[in-house]
Amino acid sequence: MEPQKFCQSCTLPIDNMEDRGTEKDGSKSDIYCRYCYKDGAFTDPGMTLDRMKEIAQAEMKKQNLPDNIIQQSINMLPRLKRWQVPPIA
């Protein structure tokens, strides 16, 4: 079965509650994974999109995922919530 929810920072599937990050109150995040988000904040607030691409690609290669899946995930990163540039007021 295809994952329904993905981390809005790194594309990790977060359908399983144990894969989700936590909010300040300890509840599970609906949009970020446990690697990217803990206690209501990003685990690496200075992370850049380019660095995330490098990390995600390396982690997916370790899992021996097909190249087309890796490329699809990397291409999806700029469209995720964390990487959206807020509009200038």
Backbone as XML, in Angstrom:
<?xml version="1.0"?>
<chain id="A" units="angstrom">
  <residue number="1" name="MET">
    <atom name="N" x="0.841" y="-1.185" z="0.000"/>
    <atom name="CA" x="0.000" y="0.000" z="0.000"/>
    <atom name="C" x="0.885" y="1.246" z="0.000"/>
  </residue>
  <residue number="2" name="GLU">
    <atom name="N" x="0.518" y="2.216" z="-0.816"/>
    <atom name="CA" x="1.256" y="3.474" z="-0.915"/>
    <atom name="C" x="1.052" y="4.308" z="0.356"/>
  </residue>
  <residue number="3" name="PRO">
    <atom name="N" x="2.112" y="4.959" z="0.835"/>
    <atom name="CA" x="1.955" y="5.843" z="2.004"/>
    <atom name="C" x="0.971" y="6.974" z="1.696"/>
  </residue>
  <residue number="4" name="GLN">
    <atom name="N" x="0.228" y="7.378" z="2.708"/>
    <atom name="CA" x="-0.748" y="8.450" z="2.553"/>
    <atom name="C" x="-0.201" y="9.796" z="3.012"/>
  </residue>
  <residue number="5" name="LYS">
    <atom name="N" x="0.643" y="9.774" z="4.051"/>
    <atom name="CA" x="1.199" y="11.018" z="4.595"/>
    <atom name="C" x="2.715" y="10.963" z="4.530"/>
  </residue>
  <residue number="6" name="PHE">
    <atom name="N" x="3.285" y="12.118" z="4.186"/>
    <atom name="CA" x="4.740" y="12.249" z="4.114"/>
    <atom name="C" x="5.168" y="13.419" z="4.968"/>
  </residue>
  <residue number="7" name="CYS">
    <atom name="N" x="6.355" y="13.319" z="5.563"/>
    <atom name="CA" x="6.921" y="14.443" z="6.305"/>
    <atom name="C" x="7.042" y="15.631" z="5.366"/>
  </residue>
  <residue number="8" name="GLN">
    <atom name="N" x="6.584" y="16.771" z="5.816"/>
    <atom name="CA" x="6.616" y="17.996" z="5.019"/>
    <atom name="C" x="7.965" y="18.713" z="5.127"/>
  </residue>
  <residue number="9" name="SER">
    <atom name="N" x="8.983" y="17.944" z="5.522"/>
    <atom name="CA" x="10.345" y="18.451" z="5.546"/>
    <atom name="C" x="11.272" y="17.560" z="4.710"/>
  </residue>
  <residue number="10" name="CYS">
    <atom name="N" x="11.082" y="16.220" z="4.825"/>
    <atom name="CA" x="12.044" y="15.301" z="4.199"/>
    <atom name="C" x="11.429" y="14.227" z="3.295"/>
  </residue>
  <residue number="11" name="THR">
    <atom name="N" x="10.133" y="14.092" z="3.243"/>
    <atom name="CA" x="9.368" y="13.115" z="2.459"/>
    <atom name="C" x="9.254" y="11.731" z="3.100"/>
  </residue>
  <residue number="12" name="LEU">
    <atom name="N" x="9.762" y="11.535" z="4.294"/>
    <atom name="CA" x="9.623" y="10.236" z="4.960"/>
    <atom name="C" x="8.136" y="9.934" z="5.164"/>
  </residue>
  <residue number="13" name="PRO">
    <atom name="N" x="7.688" y="8.712" z="4.835"/>
    <atom name="CA" x="6.293" y="8.368" z="5.121"/>
    <atom name="C" x="6.027" y="8.429" z="6.628"/>
  </residue>
  <residue number="14" name="ILE">
    <atom name="N" x="4.905" y="9.030" z="7.010"/>
    <atom name="CA" x="4.567" y="9.153" z="8.433"/>
    <atom name="C" x="3.175" y="8.598" z="8.730"/>
  </residue>
  <residue number="15" name="ASP">
    <atom name="N" x="2.771" y="7.566" z="7.991"/>
    <atom name="CA" x="1.487" y="6.924" z="8.270"/>
    <atom name="C" x="1.500" y="6.275" z="9.657"/>
  </residue>
  <residue number="16" name="ASN">
    <atom name="N" x="2.634" y="5.706" z="10.053"/>
    <atom name="CA" x="2.763" y="5.100" z="11.378"/>
    <atom name="C" x="3.026" y="6.187" z="12.416"/>
  </residue>
  <residue number="17" name="MET">
    <atom name="N" x="2.247" y="6.169" z="13.480"/>
    <atom name="CA" x="2.368" y="7.201" z="14.516"/>
    <atom name="C" x="3.775" y="7.261" z="15.112"/>
  </residue>
  <residue number="18" name="GLU">
    <atom name="N" x="4.464" y="6.132" z="15.209"/>
    <atom name="CA" x="5.805" y="6.135" z="15.801"/>
    <atom name="C" x="6.832" y="6.845" z="14.928"/>
  </residue>
  <residue number="19" name="ASP">
    <atom name="N" x="6.502" y="7.075" z="13.665"/>
    <atom name="CA" x="7.405" y="7.800" z="12.772"/>
    <atom name="C" x="7.210" y="9.314" z="12.834"/>
  </residue>
  <residue number="20" name="ARG">
    <atom name="N" x="6.187" y="9.755" z="13.535"/>
    <atom name="CA" x="5.869" y="11.181" z="13.572"/>
    <atom name="C" x="6.632" y="11.909" z="14.672"/>
  </residue>
  <residue number="21" name="GLY">
    <atom name="N" x="6.940" y="13.185" z="14.390"/>
    <atom name="CA" x="7.563" y="14.046" z="15.379"/>
    <atom name="C" x="6.558" y="14.424" z="16.454"/>
  </residue>
  <residue number="22" name="THR">
    <atom name="N" x="7.019" y="15.218" z="17.424"/>
    <atom name="CA" x="6.153" y="15.604" z="18.530"/>
    <atom name="C" x="6.009" y="17.117" z="18.634"/>
  </residue>
  <residue number="23" name="GLU">
    <atom name="N" x="4.836" y="17.520" z="19.116"/>
    <atom name="CA" x="4.563" y="18.922" z="19.396"/>
    <atom name="C" x="5.044" y="19.240" z="20.813"/>
  </residue>
  <residue number="24" name="LYS">
    <atom name="N" x="5.001" y="20.516" z="21.201"/>
    <atom name="CA" x="5.437" y="20.928" z="22.545"/>
    <atom name="C" x="4.699" y="20.184" z="23.643"/>
  </residue>
  <residue number="25" name="ASP">
    <atom name="N" x="3.409" y="19.895" z="23.415"/>
    <atom name="CA" x="2.608" y="19.220" z="24.433"/>
    <atom name="C" x="2.767" y="17.698" z="24.415"/>
  </residue>
  <residue number="26" name="GLY">
    <atom name="N" x="3.663" y="17.191" z="23.564"/>
    <atom name="CA" x="3.917" y="15.759" z="23.489"/>
    <atom name="C" x="3.047" y="15.022" z="22.476"/>
  </residue>
  <residue number="27" name="SER">
    <atom name="N" x="2.050" y="15.693" z="21.917"/>
    <atom name="CA" x="1.202" y="15.050" z="20.915"/>
    <atom name="C" x="2.000" y="14.847" z="19.622"/>
  </residue>
  <residue number="28" name="LYS">
    <atom name="N" x="1.517" y="13.943" z="18.808"/>
    <atom name="CA" x="2.194" y="13.635" z="17.554"/>
    <atom name="C" x="1.884" y="14.679" z="16.489"/>
  </residue>
  <residue number="29" name="SER">
    <atom name="N" x="2.895" y="15.026" z="15.723"/>
    <atom name="CA" x="2.726" y="15.963" z="14.616"/>
    <atom name="C" x="1.990" y="15.285" z="13.469"/>
  </residue>
  <residue number="30" name="ASP">
    <atom name="N" x="1.132" y="16.023" z="12.808"/>
    <atom name="CA" x="0.433" y="15.506" z="11.636"/>
    <atom name="C" x="1.226" y="15.721" z="10.353"/>
  </residue>
  <residue number="31" name="ILE">
    <atom name="N" x="2.304" y="16.524" z="10.427"/>
    <atom name="CA" x="2.990" y="16.860" z="9.180"/>
    <atom name="C" x="4.504" y="16.625" z="9.164"/>
  </residue>
  <residue number="32" name="TYR">
    <atom name="N" x="5.121" y="16.383" z="10.309"/>
    <atom name="CA" x="6.578" y="16.200" z="10.328"/>
    <atom name="C" x="6.982" y="14.885" z="11.000"/>
  </residue>
  <residue number="33" name="CYS">
    <atom name="N" x="8.100" y="14.324" z="10.572"/>
    <atom name="CA" x="8.601" y="13.064" z="11.126"/>
    <atom name="C" x="9.446" y="13.294" z="12.376"/>
  </residue>
  <residue number="34" name="ARG">
    <atom name="N" x="9.755" y="12.195" z="13.042"/>
    <atom name="CA" x="10.520" y="12.242" z="14.296"/>
    <atom name="C" x="11.971" y="12.673" z="14.090"/>
  </residue>
  <residue number="35" name="TYR">
    <atom name="N" x="12.476" y="12.551" z="12.891"/>
    <atom name="CA" x="13.855" y="12.960" z="12.626"/>
    <atom name="C" x="13.961" y="14.471" z="12.388"/>
  </residue>
  <residue number="36" name="CYS">
    <atom name="N" x="12.906" y="15.055" z="11.855"/>
    <atom name="CA" x="12.924" y="16.477" z="11.513"/>
    <atom name="C" x="12.340" y="17.373" z="12.605"/>
  </residue>
  <residue number="37" name="TYR">
    <atom name="N" x="11.486" y="16.824" z="13.467"/>
    <atom name="CA" x="10.674" y="17.665" z="14.347"/>
    <atom name="C" x="10.506" y="17.013" z="15.709"/>
  </residue>
  <residue number="38" name="LYS">
    <atom name="N" x="10.833" y="17.758" z="16.773"/>
    <atom name="CA" x="10.719" y="17.226" z="18.136"/>
    <atom name="C" x="10.375" y="18.363" z="19.081"/>
  </residue>
  <residue number="39" name="ASP">
    <atom name="N" x="9.433" y="18.108" z="19.977"/>
    <atom name="CA" x="9.024" y="19.090" z="20.983"/>
    <atom name="C" x="8.600" y="20.427" z="20.364"/>
  </residue>
  <residue number="40" name="GLY">
    <atom name="N" x="7.924" y="20.357" z="19.225"/>
    <atom name="CA" x="7.378" y="21.551" z="18.602"/>
    <atom name="C" x="8.362" y="22.388" z="17.815"/>
  </residue>
  <residue number="41" name="ALA">
    <atom name="N" x="9.545" y="21.832" z="17.505"/>
    <atom name="CA" x="10.556" y="22.590" z="16.757"/>
    <atom name="C" x="11.345" y="21.651" z="15.839"/>
  </residue>
  <residue number="42" name="PHE">
    <atom name="N" x="11.925" y="22.233" z="14.807"/>
    <atom name="CA" x="12.777" y="21.431" z="13.937"/>
    <atom name="C" x="14.035" y="21.013" z="14.689"/>
  </residue>
  <residue number="43" name="THR">
    <atom name="N" x="14.468" y="19.784" z="14.463"/>
    <atom name="CA" x="15.663" y="19.281" z="15.139"/>
    <atom name="C" x="16.921" y="19.981" z="14.632"/>
  </residue>
  <residue number="44" name="ASP">
    <atom name="N" x="16.890" y="20.471" z="13.405"/>
    <atom name="CA" x="17.999" y="21.241" z="12.837"/>
    <atom name="C" x="17.407" y="22.485" z="12.174"/>
  </residue>
  <residue number="45" name="PRO">
    <atom name="N" x="17.184" y="23.547" z="12.975"/>
    <atom name="CA" x="16.522" y="24.734" z="12.423"/>
    <atom name="C" x="17.313" y="25.427" z="11.320"/>
  </residue>
  <residue number="46" name="GLY">
    <atom name="N" x="18.602" y="25.194" z="11.244"/>
    <atom name="CA" x="19.421" y="25.817" z="10.213"/>
    <atom name="C" x="19.538" y="25.005" z="8.935"/>
  </residue>
  <residue number="47" name="MET">
    <atom name="N" x="18.821" y="23.901" z="8.861"/>
    <atom name="CA" x="18.877" y="23.036" z="7.683"/>
    <atom name="C" x="18.480" y="23.817" z="6.430"/>
  </residue>
  <residue number="48" name="THR">
    <atom name="N" x="19.236" y="23.602" z="5.369"/>
    <atom name="CA" x="18.898" y="24.214" z="4.081"/>
    <atom name="C" x="18.255" y="23.159" z="3.181"/>
  </residue>
  <residue number="49" name="LEU">
    <atom name="N" x="17.559" y="23.605" z="2.176"/>
    <atom name="CA" x="16.946" y="22.676" z="1.223"/>
    <atom name="C" x="18.020" y="21.839" z="0.535"/>
  </residue>
  <residue number="50" name="ASP">
    <atom name="N" x="19.118" y="22.441" z="0.147"/>
    <atom name="CA" x="20.182" y="21.687" z="-0.523"/>
    <atom name="C" x="20.759" y="20.609" z="0.384"/>
  </residue>
  <residue number="51" name="ARG">
    <atom name="N" x="20.945" y="20.945" z="1.652"/>
    <atom name="CA" x="21.469" y="19.953" z="2.609"/>
    <atom name="C" x="20.449" y="18.829" z="2.813"/>
  </residue>
  <residue number="52" name="MET">
    <atom name="N" x="19.167" y="19.177" z="2.883"/>
    <atom name="CA" x="18.133" y="18.153" z="3.035"/>
    <atom name="C" x="18.136" y="17.216" z="1.837"/>
  </residue>
  <residue number="53" name="LYS">
    <atom name="N" x="18.331" y="17.755" z="0.650"/>
    <atom name="CA" x="18.399" y="16.912" z="-0.546"/>
    <atom name="C" x="19.543" y="15.912" z="-0.427"/>
  </residue>
  <residue number="54" name="GLU">
    <atom name="N" x="20.705" y="16.372" z="0.034"/>
    <atom name="CA" x="21.867" y="15.491" z="0.195"/>
    <atom name="C" x="21.594" y="14.381" z="1.201"/>
  </residue>
  <residue number="55" name="ILE">
    <atom name="N" x="21.029" y="14.757" z="2.342"/>
    <atom name="CA" x="20.752" y="13.785" z="3.402"/>
    <atom name="C" x="19.706" y="12.775" z="2.948"/>
  </residue>
  <residue number="56" name="ALA">
    <atom name="N" x="18.615" y="13.270" z="2.369"/>
    <atom name="CA" x="17.540" y="12.380" z="1.926"/>
    <atom name="C" x="18.049" y="11.393" z="0.882"/>
  </residue>
  <residue number="57" name="GLN">
    <atom name="N" x="18.825" y="11.884" z="-0.062"/>
    <atom name="CA" x="19.354" y="11.009" z="-1.103"/>
    <atom name="C" x="20.258" y="9.933" z="-0.495"/>
  </residue>
  <residue number="58" name="ALA">
    <atom name="N" x="21.134" y="10.321" z="0.412"/>
    <atom name="CA" x="22.046" y="9.359" z="1.044"/>
    <atom name="C" x="21.270" y="8.308" z="1.843"/>
  </residue>
  <residue number="59" name="GLU">
    <atom name="N" x="20.261" y="8.729" z="2.591"/>
    <atom name="CA" x="19.476" y="7.792" z="3.393"/>
    <atom name="C" x="18.688" y="6.824" z="2.517"/>
  </residue>
  <residue number="60" name="MET">
    <atom name="N" x="18.130" y="7.314" z="1.430"/>
    <atom name="CA" x="17.368" y="6.436" z="0.546"/>
    <atom name="C" x="18.277" y="5.450" z="-0.185"/>
  </residue>
  <residue number="61" name="LYS">
    <atom name="N" x="19.498" y="5.887" z="-0.517"/>
    <atom name="CA" x="20.459" y="4.979" z="-1.154"/>
    <atom name="C" x="20.837" y="3.855" z="-0.189"/>
  </residue>
  <residue number="62" name="LYS">
    <atom name="N" x="20.982" y="4.184" z="1.107"/>
    <atom name="CA" x="21.296" y="3.163" z="2.122"/>
    <atom name="C" x="20.201" y="2.102" z="2.167"/>
  </residue>
  <residue number="63" name="GLN">
    <atom name="N" x="18.966" y="2.499" z="1.875"/>
    <atom name="CA" x="17.831" y="1.580" z="1.896"/>
    <atom name="C" x="17.664" y="0.846" z="0.567"/>
  </residue>
  <residue number="64" name="ASN">
    <atom name="N" x="18.589" y="1.095" z="-0.363"/>
    <atom name="CA" x="18.562" y="0.467" z="-1.694"/>
    <atom name="C" x="17.260" y="0.722" z="-2.442"/>
  </residue>
  <residue number="65" name="LEU">
    <atom name="N" x="16.728" y="1.931" z="-2.283"/>
    <atom name="CA" x="15.523" y="2.292" z="-3.032"/>
    <atom name="C" x="15.892" y="2.533" z="-4.493"/>
  </residue>
  <residue number="66" name="PRO">
    <atom name="N" x="14.965" y="2.273" z="-5.401"/>
    <atom name="CA" x="15.252" y="2.497" z="-6.829"/>
    <atom name="C" x="15.551" y="3.972" z="-7.105"/>
  </residue>
  <residue number="67" name="ASP">
    <atom name="N" x="16.421" y="4.205" z="-8.071"/>
    <atom name="CA" x="16.829" y="5.569" z="-8.416"/>
    <atom name="C" x="15.644" y="6.460" z="-8.778"/>
  </residue>
  <residue number="68" name="ASN">
    <atom name="N" x="14.640" y="5.902" z="-9.457"/>
    <atom name="CA" x="13.496" y="6.734" z="-9.845"/>
    <atom name="C" x="12.692" y="7.185" z="-8.620"/>
  </residue>
  <residue number="69" name="ILE">
    <atom name="N" x="12.606" y="6.360" z="-7.594"/>
    <atom name="CA" x="11.912" y="6.731" z="-6.360"/>
    <atom name="C" x="12.709" y="7.800" z="-5.625"/>
  </residue>
  <residue number="70" name="ILE">
    <atom name="N" x="14.024" y="7.634" z="-5.580"/>
    <atom name="CA" x="14.882" y="8.632" z="-4.933"/>
    <atom name="C" x="14.729" y="9.979" z="-5.638"/>
  </residue>
  <residue number="71" name="GLN">
    <atom name="N" x="14.793" y="9.970" z="-6.958"/>
    <atom name="CA" x="14.694" y="11.221" z="-7.713"/>
    <atom name="C" x="13.323" y="11.869" z="-7.530"/>
  </residue>
  <residue number="72" name="GLN">
    <atom name="N" x="12.282" y="11.063" z="-7.496"/>
    <atom name="CA" x="10.930" y="11.582" z="-7.289"/>
    <atom name="C" x="10.836" y="12.282" z="-5.927"/>
  </residue>
  <residue number="73" name="SER">
    <atom name="N" x="11.413" y="11.676" z="-4.894"/>
    <atom name="CA" x="11.388" y="12.279" z="-3.560"/>
    <atom name="C" x="12.196" y="13.574" z="-3.512"/>
  </residue>
  <residue number="74" name="ILE">
    <atom name="N" x="13.355" y="13.572" z="-4.131"/>
    <atom name="CA" x="14.197" y="14.776" z="-4.162"/>
    <atom name="C" x="13.470" y="15.905" z="-4.896"/>
  </residue>
  <residue number="75" name="ASN">
    <atom name="N" x="12.810" y="15.575" z="-6.002"/>
    <atom name="CA" x="12.075" y="16.581" z="-6.767"/>
    <atom name="C" x="10.879" y="17.134" z="-5.993"/>
  </residue>
  <residue number="76" name="MET">
    <atom name="N" x="10.347" y="16.351" z="-5.066"/>
    <atom name="CA" x="9.186" y="16.756" z="-4.280"/>
    <atom name="C" x="9.567" y="17.729" z="-3.149"/>
  </residue>
  <residue number="77" name="LEU">
    <atom name="N" x="10.802" y="17.661" z="-2.686"/>
    <atom name="CA" x="11.227" y="18.459" z="-1.524"/>
    <atom name="C" x="10.877" y="19.946" z="-1.612"/>
  </residue>
  <residue number="78" name="PRO">
    <atom name="N" x="11.187" y="20.647" z="-2.705"/>
    <atom name="CA" x="10.909" y="22.093" z="-2.730"/>
    <atom name="C" x="9.429" y="22.453" z="-2.574"/>
  </residue>
  <residue number="79" name="ARG">
    <atom name="N" x="8.541" y="21.492" z="-2.833"/>
    <atom name="CA" x="7.103" y="21.760" z="-2.727"/>
    <atom name="C" x="6.547" y="21.490" z="-1.331"/>
  </residue>
  <residue number="80" name="LEU">
    <atom name="N" x="7.365" y="20.964" z="-0.434"/>
    <atom name="CA" x="6.902" y="20.646" z="0.914"/>
    <atom name="C" x="6.775" y="21.903" z="1.772"/>
  </residue>
  <residue number="81" name="LYS">
    <atom name="N" x="5.927" y="21.815" z="2.778"/>
    <atom name="CA" x="5.601" y="22.965" z="3.617"/>
    <atom name="C" x="6.837" y="23.657" z="4.198"/>
  </residue>
  <residue number="82" name="ARG">
    <atom name="N" x="7.793" y="22.889" z="4.699"/>
    <atom name="CA" x="8.968" y="23.493" z="5.332"/>
    <atom name="C" x="9.748" y="24.395" z="4.378"/>
  </residue>
  <residue number="83" name="TRP">
    <atom name="N" x="9.746" y="24.064" z="3.109"/>
    <atom name="CA" x="10.602" y="24.762" z="2.147"/>
    <atom name="C" x="9.872" y="25.823" z="1.346"/>
  </residue>
  <residue number="84" name="GLN">
    <atom name="N" x="8.623" y="26.070" z="1.651"/>
    <atom name="CA" x="7.874" y="27.109" z="0.954"/>
    <atom name="C" x="8.313" y="28.475" z="1.458"/>
  </residue>
  <residue number="85" name="VAL">
    <atom name="N" x="8.540" y="29.386" z="0.549"/>
    <atom name="CA" x="8.937" y="30.749" z="0.906"/>
    <atom name="C" x="7.663" y="31.522" z="1.224"/>
  </residue>
  <residue number="86" name="PRO">
    <atom name="N" x="7.585" y="32.109" z="2.432"/>
    <atom name="CA" x="6.375" y="32.876" z="2.757"/>
    <atom name="C" x="6.271" y="34.118" z="1.862"/>
  </residue>
  <residue number="87" name="PRO">
    <atom name="N" x="5.030" y="34.508" z="1.527"/>
    <atom name="CA" x="4.865" y="35.696" z="0.692"/>
    <atom name="C" x="5.351" y="36.961" z="1.404"/>
  </residue>
  <residue number="88" name="ILE">
    <atom name="N" x="5.882" y="37.879" z="0.637"/>
    <atom name="CA" x="6.361" y="39.149" z="1.193"/>
    <atom name="C" x="5.148" y="40.045" z="1.411"/>
  </residue>
  <residue number="89" name="ALA">
    <atom name="N" x="5.044" y="40.553" z="2.622"/>
    <atom name="CA" x="3.874" y="41.401" z="2.972"/>
    <atom name="C" x="4.012" y="42.803" z="2.440"/>
  </residue>
</chain>
